[in-house]
Amino acid sequence: MKFEDEPVPGYPLPILPGHTSPGRFERVLRAGQFVVTTELAPPDSADPAEVFARARIFDGYVDAINATDGSGANCHMSSMAVCALLTRVGYAPVMQISCRDKNRIAIQGDILGAAAMGVCNILCLTGDGVQAGDHPQALPVFDLDSMTLLQTARTLRDEHHFLSGRRITHAPRVLLGAAENPFTQPIAWRAERLAKKVAAGAQFIQTQYCYDVPLLRQFLQQVEALGLLDKVFILVGVGPFKSAKAAEWIRTHVPGVHIPDAVIARLKGAADQAAEGRQLCTDLIQEIRDVKGVHGVHVMAYRQEETVAEIIDRSGILNGRVPWYPGRDPNTANPDRKAS
């Protein structure tokens, strides 16, 4: 069976030799395609129709969809629930797990439960502090961090037992991911931190927003020097700005986001700053595509999800490929784009 073969919604594909999951996302990565992932902001609702409506915006343009887990320490529908809904109809979701809100007992149970519902991809995150969100009175947990969460998930998958040592009868067959920020201080340590995450079990990495490609190249040269380029799939974070003012606010108020002055100046000089923000994102994707060690991009378009299709189309990075989505008919797909 080829990596692009379509599953019956709700049923997994077979696990190929050398793969750890039955997921289509891992198949596309290992087939050497330049992949595209994005983020779905879970709704403040119990209506599954709202989840499906948000996912449909990305149909035919992304290989996997992250469901955020209380991003910014704000409460929304749970990541596991969103991923279960998306899996039910055949999407390839990435379940984010934040260590902020749950201890190791709950997290291990969630990993087993998600895998039982067909979720094949997990992104392990430490999580934002509760003081950043809309429930500052909440009690943070942080029983684990991103490193120990990776180790925990790998233990469940590869060693078939809980952290307590108690055996499990069927291991979760999942692809494990983590986040990294090549653009924050101390810059010299970022590649070494990535190496620790790979050693802990990370198979793919999604980075913080990249607006400084020379800094990205420097980071990846360090990653290569550590012998990691063949050991992990690296997806670089990108995203559009609505205006120079928005970019300046993010640079000032969002920790870890590095935005060079030249980016702000480019947006300020544009007659239509929102359009220039989308073009900037497109230009960055095209430049990032040719950087050694990059396997794809992770498009984060918060409250601009409707721009993702335009940006991906204009960038040309899919090279005519049409990522699978529910209801796609390869025989009637755009003849200028090939199904996958």
Residue pairs with C-beta under 8 A, 6 or more apart in sequence:
1 13
1 14
1 16
3 16
3 24
3 27
3 28
3 30
3 31
3 340
4 24
4 27
4 28
4 31
4 324
4 339
4 340
5 13
6 90
6 324
6 328
7 13
7 24
7 90
8 90
9 88
9 89
9 90
9 326
10 87
10 88
10 89
10 90
10 118
11 118
12 22
12 23
12 118
12 120
13 22
13 23
13 24
13 27
14 22
15 21
15 22
15 173
16 27
16 30
18 30
19 26
19 27
19 30
20 26
20 157
20 173
20 174
20 175
20 176
20 203
21 120
21 121
21 173
21 174
21 175
22 120
22 173
23 92
23 120
23 121
23 174
23 175
24 63
24 64
24 92
24 324
25 35
25 37
25 63
25 64
25 92
25 94
25 120
25 121
25 175
26 120
26 121
26 175
26 203
28 35
28 63
28 323
28 340
29 35
29 204
29 233
29 295
29 296
33 63
33 296
33 321
33 340
34 289
34 295
34 296
34 317
34 318
34 319
35 63
35 64
35 233
35 235
35 295
35 296
35 297
36 61
36 62
36 63
36 296
36 297
36 299
36 312
36 317
36 318
36 323
37 62
37 63
37 64
37 65
37 66
37 94
37 206
37 235
37 296
37 297
37 298
37 299
38 58
38 61
38 62
38 65
38 66
38 298
38 299
38 300
38 301
38 305
38 308
39 65
39 66
39 67
39 68
39 298
39 299
39 300
39 301
39 302
40 51
40 54
40 55
40 58
40 65
40 66
40 67
40 68
40 82
40 86
40 93
40 305
41 54
41 68
41 71
41 76
41 302
41 303
41 305
42 51
42 67
42 68
42 76
42 77
42 78
42 79
42 81
42 82
43 50
43 51
43 54
43 76
43 77
44 75
44 76
44 77
45 77
46 77
48 85
51 77
51 82
51 85
51 86
52 85
52 86
52 89
54 305
55 65
55 86
55 91
57 305
57 306
57 308
57 309
58 65
58 305
58 308
58 309
58 325
59 325
59 326
59 328
60 309
60 322
60 323
60 325
60 328
60 333
60 337
61 308
61 309
61 312
61 313
61 318
61 323
62 299
62 308
62 312
62 323
63 92
63 296
63 323
64 92
64 93
64 94
64 121
65 86
65 91
65 92
65 93
65 94
66 93
66 94
66 96
66 123
66 206
66 298
67 79
67 82
67 83
67 86
67 93
67 94
67 95
67 96
68 76
68 79
68 96
69 78
69 79
69 95
69 96
69 97
69 98
69 101
69 125
69 127
70 76
70 79
70 98
70 100
70 101
70 127
70 133
71 96
71 128
72 128
72 132
72 133
73 100
73 127
73 128
73 129
73 130
73 131
73 132
73 133
73 134
73 135
73 138
74 133
74 134
74 135
75 133
75 134
75 135
79 95
79 96
79 97
80 95
80 110
80 113
80 114
80 119
82 93
83 93
83 94
83 95
83 114
83 117
83 119
84 114
84 117
84 118
84 119
86 92
86 93
87 93
87 117
87 118
87 119
87 120
88 117
88 118
89 326
90 324
90 325
90 326
91 325
91 326
92 120
92 121
92 324
93 119
93 121
94 121
94 122
94 123
94 177
95 114
95 119
95 121
95 122
95 123
96 122
96 123
96 125
97 107
97 110
97 111
97 122
97 123
97 124
97 125
97 149
98 125
98 126
98 127
98 128
99 107
99 125
99 126
99 127
99 141
99 142
99 143
99 144
99 145
99 146
99 149
100 126
100 127
100 128
100 129
100 130
100 140
100 141
100 142
101 127
101 138
101 140
101 141
102 110
102 141
102 143
103 141
103 143
103 144
104 143
104 144
104 152
104 163
107 143
107 144
107 149
107 152
108 152
108 156
108 162
108 163
111 122
111 152
111 153
111 156
111 172
111 174
112 156
112 168
112 172
114 122
114 172
115 172
115 173
115 174
116 172
119 174
120 173
120 174
120 175
121 174
121 175
121 177
122 153
122 174
122 175
122 176
122 177
123 177
123 178
123 179
123 206
124 146
124 149
124 150
124 153
124 176
124 177
124 178
124 202
125 146
125 149
125 178
125 179
126 142
126 145
126 146
126 149
127 142
129 140
130 136
130 137
130 138
130 139
130 140
144 152
146 178
146 179
146 197
147 196
147 197
147 200
148 200
150 176
150 178
150 197
150 200
150 201
150 202
151 200
151 201
152 163
153 172
153 174
153 176
153 201
154 176
154 200
154 201
155 161
155 162
155 163
156 162
156 168
156 171
156 172
157 171
157 172
157 173
157 174
157 176
158 171
160 167
160 168
160 171
161 167
161 168
162 168
175 203
175 204
176 201
176 202
176 203
176 204
177 202
177 203
177 204
177 205
177 206
178 197
178 200
178 202
178 204
178 205
178 206
179 205
179 206
179 207
179 208
180 190
180 193
180 194
180 197
180 205
180 206
180 207
180 208
181 190
181 207
181 208
181 256
182 190
182 191
182 207
182 208
182 210
182 215
182 216
182 219
182 220
183 207
183 208
183 209
183 210
183 211
183 212
183 215
183 216
183 219
183 256
183 257
183 258
184 190
184 208
184 255
184 256
184 258
187 215
187 218
187 219
188 222
190 219
190 222
191 219
191 222
191 223
191 225
191 226
191 228
192 226
194 202
194 205
194 223
194 226
194 228
194 232
195 223
195 226
195 228
197 205
198 228
198 231
198 232
202 232
203 232
203 233
204 232
204 233
204 234
204 235
204 295
205 232
205 233
205 234
205 235
206 235
206 237
206 298
207 216
207 234
207 235
207 236
207 237
207 298
208 237
208 256
208 257
208 258
209 237
209 238
209 239
209 257
209 258
209 259
209 300
210 216
210 236
210 237
210 238
210 284
210 288
211 258
211 259
211 260
211 263
211 284
212 258
212 260
213 284
213 287
213 288
213 291
215 258
216 236
216 288
216 291
216 294
217 291
220 229
220 234
220 291
220 292
220 293
220 294
223 229
223 234
223 293
224 292
224 293
229 292
229 293
233 295
233 296
234 293
234 294
234 295
235 294
235 295
235 296
235 297
235 298
236 288
236 291
236 294
236 296
236 297
236 298
237 297
237 298
237 300
238 281
238 284
238 285
238 288
238 297
238 298
238 299
238 300
239 281
239 299
239 300
239 301
239 302
239 304
240 274
240 277
240 278
240 280
240 281
240 301
240 304
240 307
240 311
241 247
241 250
241 263
241 267
241 273
241 274
241 277
241 280
241 281
242 273
242 274
242 277
242 304
243 267
243 273
243 274
243 277
244 264
244 267
244 268
244 273
246 277
247 259
247 263
247 264
247 267
247 277
248 259
248 264
250 257
250 259
251 257
251 258
251 259
251 264
263 280
266 276
266 280
267 273
267 276
267 277
267 280
270 276
278 307
278 310
278 311
278 314
279 314
281 299
281 311
282 311
282 314
282 315
285 297
285 311
285 312
285 315
285 317
286 315
286 316
286 317
288 294
288 297
289 297
289 315
289 317
297 317
299 308
299 311
299 312
301 307
301 308
301 311
312 318
318 337
320 336
320 337
320 338
321 337
321 338
321 339
321 340
322 328
322 333
322 334
322 337
322 338
322 339
322 340
323 340
324 339
324 340
328 339
330 339
333 339
